[in-house]
Amino acid sequence: MTLQERDKKHLWHPLKQHQTHPNSLGIVKAKGCILTDENGNEYIDAISSWYTCMFGHCNDFITTKVYKQMQTLDQIMFSDFTHEPAVKLSEELIKILPENQNRIFFNDNGSTAVEAGIKMALQYYFNKGEKRNTFVAFENGFHGDTFGAMSVSGLSVYNGPFEDFLMDIKRIPVPNGNNSQVILKQLQQIVSENSIAGFIYEPLIQGAAGMKIHNAEDLNPVLQFFKNHNILTIADEVMTGFGKTGNNFASDEITTKPDIICLSKALTAGLVPMAITSCTEDIYNEFLSNDIAKGFFHCHTYSANPIACSAALASIELLQSDEIQKNIQYISDSHKSFTNKIANHPKVTTTRSKGVILAIDLKTNAGRYGTLRDQLLKSFMGKGVFLRPLGNTIYIQPPYVITKQQLQKIYTTIEEVLDTF
Ligand SMILES: Cc1ncc(COP(=O)(O)O)c(C=O)c1O
């Protein structure tokens, strides 16, 4: 029996309607930018397996460091113990994070990084004796699948069935260069009528919404508004962090820095799961007290797992290398040329790119969950490229180590597929 057949017996996949989509492709190997399926077919991983494997799959530099760590210290609870990989990782992260960040709190994945950020903000005010119970978030944002993260995300198939159990969130439009006065007016009203604990946002690029890009200059007044009103800001850099936008973090481009930052995905380069919620010293200080209840009682068993920390340390070292920085620049420049070219295609409505992220919106009457997405996915796979459109938006987010030929093949495949469907 094939993997695909055996899979159907016991497995339940995420984000899938099993009745209409019963098959899952069996993958047996991944190296660099290439995935190999159980029939020996190869695919270029053009989206870095959900934006994680930015240094290529099974990267030798990272796996060697991780293997060494595995032979020294595998796991130790992090509430009363510490260890070199966690301490070193905190030191390395603080060097590259925006300058106001000074504390590193560990989680397991993007959703729990967000969940911890939300709880930190709520308890920060609670410890001060202030009861704040509402957050502000952008329309159509995506922040994960736990209850807090679902609450701050825009309504969709992800959180619809749980709507009655979600926190009360005030939503504002994403700045588009023309609506700043409208947003600021709306914010003025929101803060006058509610006790806002925080504003959460995906800086510069809303990933799941379809890689929607907004400008730093337009976002900055929104962040400044919250600063002026003593409301914490939480940057969800789970997708944008670690080089995707051209800088180490999207927040580097924005003048007003967030109080809390959520990180995951590329943090450990796709090798093992881990996430981090970083914050300012001011937030941390508010949890210091002789009263035990003022501490942050939020913990995951695998917090600061030494193996995951070693993967993160190796990826940060690679990220800062000249070679990777040059590759990021090369991909970014290539994307700009390709977006200009493909913008004229009759099937295309809009194109955009930032750093290594490129998105193409297609002309269609089909809704986000229509059949077009499935047809495109099948056509791309048939041509040896793994691209997973978000509704009617095709996007690329390749590993930084992609070769010129592989990148060119992704572009050519998109053109060919658009010509045929
Ligand atoms: C911006 C953002 N935040 C949070 C998450 C949730 O991360 P995870 O799937 O690791 O829980 C995602 C996942 O795609 C994301 O893109």
PDBQT file of the ligand as one rigid body, heavy atoms in Angstrom, charges set to zero:
ROOT
HETATM    1  C1  LIG A 501       1.057  35.874  11.016  1.00  0.00    +0.000 C 
HETATM    2  C2  LIG A 501       0.790  34.537  11.618  1.00  0.00    +0.000 A 
HETATM    3  N1  LIG A 501       0.562  34.438  12.945  1.00  0.00    +0.000 NA
HETATM    4  C3  LIG A 501       0.324  33.262  13.537  1.00  0.00    +0.000 A 
HETATM    5  C4  LIG A 501       0.301  32.093  12.809  1.00  0.00    +0.000 A 
HETATM    6  C5  LIG A 501       0.016  30.779  13.499  1.00  0.00    +0.000 C 
HETATM    7  O1  LIG A 501       1.171  30.034  13.544  1.00  0.00    +0.000 OA
HETATM    8  P1  LIG A 501       1.089  28.443  13.839  1.00  0.00    +0.000 P 
HETATM    9  O2  LIG A 501       0.460  27.837  12.631  1.00  0.00    +0.000 OA
HETATM   10  O3  LIG A 501       2.519  28.043  14.011  1.00  0.00    +0.000 OA
HETATM   11  O4  LIG A 501       0.292  28.264  15.072  1.00  0.00    +0.000 OA
HETATM   12  C6  LIG A 501       0.525  32.139  11.428  1.00  0.00    +0.000 A 
HETATM   13  C7  LIG A 501       0.488  30.902  10.617  1.00  0.00    +0.000 C 
HETATM   14  O5  LIG A 501       0.530  30.909   9.416  1.00  0.00    +0.000 OA
HETATM   15  C8  LIG A 501       0.783  33.395  10.813  1.00  0.00    +0.000 A 
HETATM   16  O6  LIG A 501       1.012  33.499   9.494  1.00  0.00    +0.000 OA
ENDROOT
TORSDOF 0
